[in-house]
């Protein structure tokens, strides 16, 4: 009887959908996309929701505003972002299909922006704390019952919440005590804000988090280059995900399976490509996972859902377009 040998896992492959001249920022569990777009001939961007059944929908603006951006979407297709007001300032918004765009206010200052939302409708972002200085902004947590809460900082004057998971844990960045360097943070209601450190350099930035509390982002190293990282409380330190061969890498998305996406320089540091990282296969160039005859060059990746669908920006026929990748199996 012949011995059975395990075959190495084959690389995932994808089909690609052209979403048009959009900028995608977030993808929902069902494959709906939120971001911003400049209308033909327009000077101001507007926040949008794209669905496979309804196409592109303008989400409007707050209080006479003329522009906006949608940064995150949850499984209920609730969208958060930033909208200009009739004045020169802008506020964080929560958009729902039934109520439209809701102003989430500030922490006492003039400006705010929402960057993340979980499946319970809880929102994180950044908001001004005083009307005298718009540069003093703190990370916030907003809920429907308590409104906007200041999450504090790591000792500096500025912090920002980028992601919130279903457990209510928050990931983001904050200036440290001397207001010179940003560090990634992990916040919980029980323990407050925890400094995640760096990959050996001076700064780090957390950009996304999944329901298991795994956080991804990028950090400079002792050599002064940016590498992507993944962090979890179980491991307790940043794991360096490397690059696609160049000096810089930015991880911006992680799903509940632990798959990570982002963008990295290639060798020579003149061209960037989108990547997919998995624990079993490491970092893979997304351009190697689509049909070689597609005509696309995938420049970055900006989000991934738990079905493995990926959004980002690429070039086809000389034009920059948004794309949606769907696993073939």
C-alpha positions in Angstrom: 0.0 0.0 0.0 1.4 3.4 -1.0 1.9 6.0 1.7 -0.4 9.0 1.4 1.2 12.4 1.2 -0.5 15.7 1.8 -0.4 18.0 -1.2 0.6 21.6 -0.7 -2.4 23.9 -0.8 -2.8 25.6 -4.2 -3.0 29.4 -4.4 -6.5 30.9 -4.4 -7.5 32.4 -7.7 -10.1 35.1 -8.5 -12.4 36.5 -11.0 -12.4 40.3 -11.4 -15.3 42.8 -11.7 -14.7 46.4 -12.9 -16.6 48.7 -10.5 -15.8 51.9 -12.5 -14.0 55.1 -11.6 -14.6 54.8 -7.9 -12.4 54.8 -4.8 -13.4 51.8 -2.7 -12.7 51.9 1.1 -14.7 49.0 2.6 -16.6 45.9 1.7 -19.5 44.3 3.5 -20.1 40.6 4.2 -22.4 40.4 1.2 -20.0 42.2 -1.2 -21.4 45.7 -1.1 -18.8 48.5 -1.3 -18.6 51.9 0.3 -16.2 54.7 -0.7 -16.1 58.0 -2.7 -16.3 59.1 -6.3 -15.9 62.3 -8.2 -19.0 62.8 -10.5 -18.2 63.5 -14.2 -17.2 67.1 -14.4 -17.6 67.6 -10.6 -15.2 69.3 -8.3 -16.4 67.6 -5.1 -16.3 63.9 -4.1 -19.4 62.3 -2.7 -19.9 59.2 -0.4 -21.4 56.2 -2.2 -22.7 52.7 -1.6 -22.3 50.2 -4.4 -24.4 47.0 -4.5 -24.4 44.3 -7.1 -28.2 44.6 -7.5 -28.6 48.4 -7.3 -25.3 49.8 -8.6 -24.1 53.1 -7.4 -26.0 55.2 -4.8 -25.1 58.7 -3.7 -25.5 58.8 0.1 -26.0 62.6 0.2 -24.4 65.1 2.6 -25.0 66.7 5.9 -26.7 70.1 6.4 -26.0 71.7 3.0 -22.6 70.1 2.6 -21.2 69.5 -0.9 -18.8 66.6 -0.4 -18.1 63.5 1.6 -16.4 60.1 1.9 -17.6 56.7 3.2 -15.0 54.8 5.1 -16.7 51.7 6.4 -19.8 49.5 6.0 -21.2 46.6 8.2 -23.2 43.6 7.4 -26.5 45.6 7.7 -25.2 48.0 5.0 -24.9 50.8 7.6 -22.2 53.2 6.3 -20.0 55.7 8.2 -17.7 58.4 7.0 -17.3 62.1 6.7 -19.4 64.9 5.2 -18.8 68.6 4.8 -21.3 71.0 6.3 -22.6 74.2 4.9 -19.8 75.8 6.8 -16.2 75.0 6.1 -16.1 72.2 8.6 -17.2 68.5 8.4 -18.7 65.9 10.7 -18.8 62.2 11.1 -22.0 60.5 9.8 -23.9 57.3 10.1 -26.0 56.4 7.1 -28.9 53.9 7.1 -31.3 53.0 4.4 -34.3 54.0 6.5 -33.0 57.2 8.0 -30.4 58.5 5.6 -27.4 60.4 6.9 -27.2 61.2 10.6 -24.7 63.7 12.1 -22.8 62.1 14.9 -21.5 65.4 16.3 -18.0 66.0 17.9 -16.3 65.8 21.3 -16.7 69.6 21.7 -14.7 70.8 18.8 -15.5 71.7 15.2 -14.7 68.6 13.2 -15.1 64.8 13.3 -14.9 61.8 10.9 -16.1 58.2 11.4 -13.7 55.4 10.2 -15.2 52.1 11.5 -18.5 50.5 12.4 -19.2 47.0 13.8 -22.3 44.8 13.1 -24.1 46.3 16.1 -23.9 49.8 14.7 -21.2 51.1 17.1 -18.9 53.6 15.4 -15.3 54.8 15.9 -13.3 57.7 14.5 -11.7 61.0 15.3 -13.3 64.2 16.7 -12.1 67.6 17.8 -12.2 68.3 21.5 -12.1 72.1 21.5 -13.3 74.9 19.3 -10.0 76.8 19.8 -7.7 74.3 18.1 -8.9 71.8 15.5 -5.5 70.0 15.7 -6.5 68.5 19.1 -8.5 65.5 18.1 -9.2 62.3 20.0 -10.4 58.8 19.1 -14.1 58.3 19.8 -16.6 55.5 20.3 -20.2 56.3 19.4 -23.2 54.1 20.3 -26.9 54.7 19.8 -27.5 54.7 23.5 -24.5 56.7 24.9 -23.5 59.0 22.0 -19.9 59.9 21.5 -17.3 58.9 24.1 -13.6 60.2 24.2 -11.2 57.2 24.3 -8.2 59.3 25.3 -4.7 59.0 23.9 -1.3 57.4 24.6 -0.1 60.6 26.2 -0.1 62.9 23.1 -2.7 65.4 21.9 -4.1 63.3 19.0 -5.6 59.8 18.6 -7.8 58.2 16.0 -10.0 55.1 16.1 -9.9 53.2 12.8 -11.6 49.8 13.5 -14.1 48.3 15.9 -15.1 44.6 16.1 -18.2 42.8 17.3 -16.7 42.6 20.9 -16.5 46.4 21.0 -12.7 46.4 20.9 -11.1 49.3 19.1 -7.9 49.6 17.1 -6.3 52.9 16.0 -3.3 55.2 16.4 -2.2 57.9 18.9 0.6 60.3 19.4 2.7 59.3 22.4 3.8 61.6 25.2 6.2 63.9 23.4 3.8 64.4 20.4 6.5 63.2 18.0 5.6 59.7 17.1 2.4 57.7 16.4 1.9 54.3 17.9 -0.8 51.7 17.1 -3.2 51.0 20.0 -5.7 48.4 21.1 -8.5 49.6 23.3 -11.0 47.7 25.5 -13.7 49.0 27.9 -12.0 47.0 30.7 -8.4 48.0 30.2 -8.4 51.2 28.2 -5.8 52.0 25.6 -2.8 49.7 25.1 0.3 50.8 23.2 1.2 48.0 20.6 4.8 49.3 20.1 6.6 49.1 16.7 8.6 46.7 14.6 11.8 48.3 15.9 11.4 51.8 14.5 9.7 54.9 15.8 6.1 54.7 14.6 3.3 52.3 13.9 -0.2 52.5 12.6 -3.1 50.1 13.1 -5.6 50.2 10.3 -8.0 47.2 10.7 -9.1 44.5 13.1 -11.2 41.3 13.0 -13.7 39.8 15.5 -10.9 37.7 17.0 -9.0 40.9 18.0 -6.3 40.4 15.4 -5.0 43.8 14.3 -3.1 44.7 11.1 -1.3 47.8 10.0 2.2 49.0 9.3 5.3 50.1 11.2 8.7 51.4 10.5 11.6 49.1 11.3 15.0 49.8 12.8 16.2 50.3 9.2 13.7 53.0 8.6 11.4 51.2 6.2 7.7 50.4 6.6 6.7 46.8 6.9 3.2 45.3 7.4 2.3 43.6 10.7 -0.3 41.5 12.4 -0.8 41.6 16.2 -3.0 39.6 18.6 -3.3 39.6 22.4 -2.5 35.9 22.3 0.9 36.4 20.8 1.5 39.8 22.5 3.7 41.4 19.9 3.8 42.4 16.3 4.5 39.8 13.7 6.4 41.2 10.7 4.6 40.3 7.4 7.4 41.6 5.2 6.9 43.1 1.8 6.7 42.0 -1.9 10.4 42.8 -2.2 10.4 46.5 -1.9 11.0 48.8 1.1 7.5 49.7 2.1 4.2 47.8 2.8 0.8 48.9 4.2 -1.7 46.4 5.4 -5.3 47.8 5.5 -7.7 44.9 5.8 -8.2 41.6 7.7 -11.2 39.3 7.7 -12.4 36.9 10.3 -10.4 34.0 8.7 -7.2 36.0 9.3 -6.5 36.8 5.6 -4.8 40.2 5.2 -4.7 42.6 2.3 -2.9 45.8 1.4 -0.2 47.2 -0.9 3.5 46.8 -1.1 6.4 48.1 -3.2 8.0 45.7 -5.6 11.9 45.4 -5.9 13.3 48.7 -7.0 10.6 50.7 -5.1 9.1 52.3 -8.2 5.9 50.1 -8.5 3.4 49.0 -6.0 1.0 46.0 -6.2 -1.9 44.7 -4.0 -1.2 41.7 -1.9 -3.0 38.9 0.0 -1.3 37.4 3.1 -2.3 34.2 4.7 -0.6 32.3 7.5 -0.1 29.2 5.3 1.2 30.9 2.1 2.7 34.2 3.3 2.4 37.3 1.1 1.3 36.9 -2.5 1.0 39.4 -5.3 -2.6 39.7 -6.3 -1.6 40.1 -9.9 -0.4 36.4 -9.8 -3.9 35.3 -8.7 -6.0 36.6 -11.6 -6.0 35.6 -15.2 -2.8 36.7 -16.9 -4.9 37.9 -19.9 -7.2 40.1 -17.9 -5.4 43.3 -18.8 -5.5 44.5 -15.2 -2.6 45.7 -13.0 -3.8 45.6 -9.4 -2.0 48.5 -7.6 -3.4 48.0 -4.1 -6.0 46.2 -2.1 -8.2 48.1 0.4 -10.5 45.6 2.0 -11.5 41.9 2.3 -14.6 40.2 3.7 -14.9 36.8 5.3 -16.1 35.3 2.0 -12.6 36.3 0.6 -13.8 39.0 -1.7 -11.3 41.8 -2.1 -11.6 45.4 -3.3 -8.9 47.9 -4.4 -7.7 50.1 -7.2 -6.0 48.9 -10.4 -5.2 50.0 -14.0 -6.9 48.7 -17.1 -6.6 50.2 -20.6 -4.6 53.1 -19.1 -7.4 54.1 -16.6 -7.5 53.8 -12.9 -10.6 51.8 -11.8 -12.0 50.1 -8.7 -12.1 46.3 -8.8 -13.8 43.5 -6.9 -12.1 40.1 -6.7 -14.3 37.1 -6.0 -12.7 33.7 -5.2 -13.2 31.1 -7.9 -13.9 28.4 -5.4 
